[in-house]
Amino acid sequence: MDVIEEHKVPGLKEPTRLYDYANGVFQALPSRKSLKKAISKGLVLVDNAKGISGQFLKGGEVLQLLQEEVKTKTVSLD
C-alpha cells in the first residue's frame, strides 16, 4: 500500500489518544467518522505499525495514512 499523507507529531504537553489527535491532521480524512474507519481498516500507521484509536501519542511519532486498496471485480465475458 502507498503512503498518501505523512505527519510528524510535535512535542505534546500531555499524552493524547491517536483518535483525538489525528482528527483534522489528514486532508484525505475530513471527518471523525472517516478517521475512525481508516484506523479500523489499518490505514493509519504510527511509526510504521498499525495504529489503534486508543493508543497514546507522546510526541515525535510519525503518522502515515495509507491508500486504501481498491478491490476490482472480474467479469467473465463467456
Backbone torsions as a table, in degrees:
resi	resn	phi	psi	omega
1	MET	NA	145.9	-178.4
2	ASP	-93.0	144.4	174.7
3	VAL	-81.7	124.6	-179.7
4	ILE	-103.3	-22.9	175.7
5	GLU	-147.4	150.7	179.0
6	GLU	-139.9	145.8	-178.3
7	HIS	-146.4	132.0	175.1
8	LYS	-99.1	126.2	-178.5
9	VAL	-74.1	124.2	177.4
10	PRO	-72.3	172.2	176.0
11	GLY	-58.1	132.5	-179.3
12	LEU	-108.4	144.3	178.9
13	LYS	-68.7	-33.1	177.4
14	GLU	-145.4	151.1	179.5
15	PRO	-56.1	139.0	-177.3
16	THR	-131.5	137.5	179.3
17	ARG	-63.0	143.9	178.6
18	LEU	-52.8	-47.4	-177.6
19	TYR	-59.2	-39.7	-179.6
20	ASP	-75.6	-40.4	-177.3
21	TYR	-71.4	-44.7	-171.1
22	ALA	-75.4	-9.2	177.9
23	ASN	-62.2	117.0	179.2
24	GLY	90.0	-3.4	-179.3
25	VAL	-76.2	-41.3	-176.8
26	PHE	-100.1	126.7	179.6
27	GLN	-63.8	-31.2	-178.6
28	ALA	-73.3	-9.9	-180.0
29	LEU	-120.0	85.0	-172.6
30	PRO	-75.3	-10.7	-176.8
31	SER	-136.3	164.1	177.4
32	ARG	-63.6	-35.5	179.8
33	LYS	-64.0	-43.0	179.8
34	SER	-67.4	-35.0	176.2
35	LEU	-64.7	-45.4	-179.6
36	LYS	-60.1	-43.3	178.8
37	LYS	-63.4	-43.8	-179.0
38	ALA	-62.7	-41.9	178.6
39	ILE	-64.0	-45.5	-177.7
40	SER	-66.5	-27.5	178.0
41	LYS	-85.2	-1.8	179.3
42	GLY	78.8	22.5	-178.0
43	LEU	-90.4	-7.3	177.4
44	VAL	-109.5	119.8	179.2
45	LEU	-105.8	144.0	173.3
46	VAL	-118.9	114.5	-176.6
47	ASP	50.0	48.4	176.5
48	ASN	67.4	17.2	175.9
49	ALA	-125.6	149.2	-179.8
50	LYS	-55.7	124.9	179.7
51	GLY	-79.5	151.6	177.1
52	ILE	-120.9	135.6	-172.6
53	SER	-54.8	-34.5	-178.5
54	GLY	-87.9	1.9	-179.4
55	GLN	-67.7	135.1	-179.4
56	PHE	-90.6	134.2	176.0
57	LEU	-101.5	140.2	-178.9
58	LYS	-111.3	-18.3	-177.0
59	GLY	119.7	143.0	-179.5
60	GLY	93.4	-12.1	179.1
61	GLU	-71.8	154.4	174.3
62	VAL	-108.7	121.9	177.5
63	LEU	-99.5	136.8	178.1
64	GLN	-129.7	139.9	174.9
65	LEU	-108.0	124.4	-179.0
66	LEU	-94.0	150.4	174.7
67	GLN	-72.5	129.4	177.6
68	GLU	-72.0	135.6	178.2
69	GLU	-71.5	132.6	177.8
70	VAL	-90.6	122.4	179.3
71	LYS	-88.0	125.9	179.3
72	THR	-107.4	144.7	177.1
73	LYS	-93.0	138.6	174.8
74	THR	-95.8	133.8	-178.1
75	VAL	-111.5	127.0	177.8
76	SER	-84.8	131.3	179.5
77	LEU	-102.1	26.7	-179.3
78	ASP	-72.3	NA	NA
